[in-house]
Amino acid sequence: MLLARLPALPELAPRWRGGTIEFPLHHMRGGTSTGLVIWERYAPADRGLREELLRHLMGLPLDGERRGNRQITGLGRGAPTSNKVFFADLEPDGAGGARLVSTLAQLAADKAAIDWSVNCGNMSAALPLWALDTGLAAMHAPGLFEIEIRNTNTGVIAGARMRLGVHGAAAVAEIPGVDGAFPAVDLFLHHPAGAKTGRLLPTGRKRDRIAGHDVSCVDVAVPMVIARAADFGKTATEPPAALDADQDFKDVLREIWVAAGLLMGLANRDGSKMTAEQLAHSETVPKVCIVAPPQGSGHISVRYFTPQAAHGSMAVTGGCCLAAASLIEGSVAHEQARGVVMPGGEFAEICVDIENPAGILAATVEARLGADGLLVRKAAYKRSAQILLRGHVPLYRASPALVTELEQIIDGTVELAA
């Protein structure tokens, strides 16, 4: 395998065309999410200009909020799962090689504000395919292509693996929620416990009583609040749209995730503690799910929230968190799960099959029991990825400051990342 920083590739650089400045990107699918992957070296360094760029590319309001915005001026698709943008590049891995480094921007269709606090396990599956397509990474011969991905939002390092055949063709896989077989990507999260809060159990307890409900707050890859579906008169088999339409249920769920977020001490990217108001409007943390015993061949049934909206399937980071929670005796997830193999004193891989609206998400947790409880070394899942489009997007409404910044990048007067 070859991993080497290439000279700036003209086809991936901003350009002028027809009197309008255009920005390069890959529109991609990773797992059951879609969004953009942008080469970090061509993105504005200034956070304000970078966020302006994202609003143009994805069709967001340029300021404030605009309820009902359909993103018809950009590439976003309304749902949180289709409003993700990764900035990516290579960096030294400390062992003489290189790895991908990624930063996720999570967008909301009707808000100019952008959330930089979380990672996305689904969209992460697009990153190794992007690296191969851009030429930042390459294989000299058929075999396994493996690369690490360091996420700057959470600090989590994942391992990605693809199997490539002759001429670089990738082995394919089918996953729930995606129609057909596409390039397969195996992802392994290393030491994912406490990714956001620093602790597997952010409140220090296996259960908390919040708003009259027993919940478990667990942080594996992402902080999540887990509650019994039956406590809300639900079964965790409802269509996501029906759950979103139940406003009384959503109001109670919001009350729970706000209180849980405060108990967990969730913080903004600058380290300041999130307020109740920030948590109430958060598009990313904490995640929430309601669980019940399985109805089919899985180990547990779930309906997952982002938290503002019910998810059409199951986010893989949330799946890894729920799978790990199922191994914590005394947690709500463990109580509702059926047939899960419990960990022993040695690290072992344990598969937890999670029933969700799209089928079964198979998550694998490498864990053991220690003196202080569950120790999680890895969490793994299989995804598929595809390139939907690669090219340039004209920025018709770019501000003079953004145009100037991109012009300097084109002219080479702004130093690109080393």
C-alpha angles and dihedrals in degrees: 000000000000121000113176136145108248128208113270105291111229093214089058096047130096113260145181117247128167092350093304128103113237130201126214124231148145116240103209147168121225115183107314095337131085132199145112135303115204128187105246095218093065096046121099112264092216110090093217093053091044091054091047089053091053092051090055094045096047101035099247127154108274089227139004121355133311112191115219094020107165096194091233090152094059148030099271118111105207102252120093089240090063098043103077131120126188123199107203142176142146125274133177112274095210093248099079094273136081138252136191118263117201138187120192127212112197113203135194120214096232101036134078089203115098126207117222097172106095145045127229118226093194097052090042086073088068093060101077090046089050091050091052093045094051093047093241086122129026143173122228094199139013115281142080118342109203129178137161122236121205113199114208095199094065106009090237116145117211132188118224126199132187129173112226126194133194115324088015097287110160126228110248136224139189118227133183113274095025121092109225140358121301137165107312121231124186114202127196121192112209118216093343098169113113093011093154105017103027093242136083088221104034095192092045091242136093090223137022130190109231127170089344094308133109109234137170119219110206131171115202111141088331134022111254140179114217121198136171113263091213091062088068095042089258134126102206087241097088121120108261091237091057091053092049090050092056099088096180090055092047091050092054091045090053091050089053098047092047093052091043092049090054091048091050091050093232112192139205120244090266090057097254116133115257114248125226089255092051091049092048090056098036116128094195119028138088101018114214133206138176116213139195138170113288121272095200138014097320131097099237138005121228146180111199131204128200075212102260095046138032111254119239091225129350127296109235095228088052089046091054090049094049091046091053091045089055088062093055107094109223096029123119089244093053090048092055098039122094130206098002115155107236122224124253134199095292128063111264136165113251122189120214117190111209119201111217137158092278098046130269125342109204110209123182121206122192103207148139138192116258134181090273097042135265119010115197117199100170142001120199139187140169121238138164129225140195142183109241095182141341122201147080130309118209112233099215096171100036114147119243089251092055092045091050092050093050092044089056090051090051092048092046094239089121110069111238121225112281 
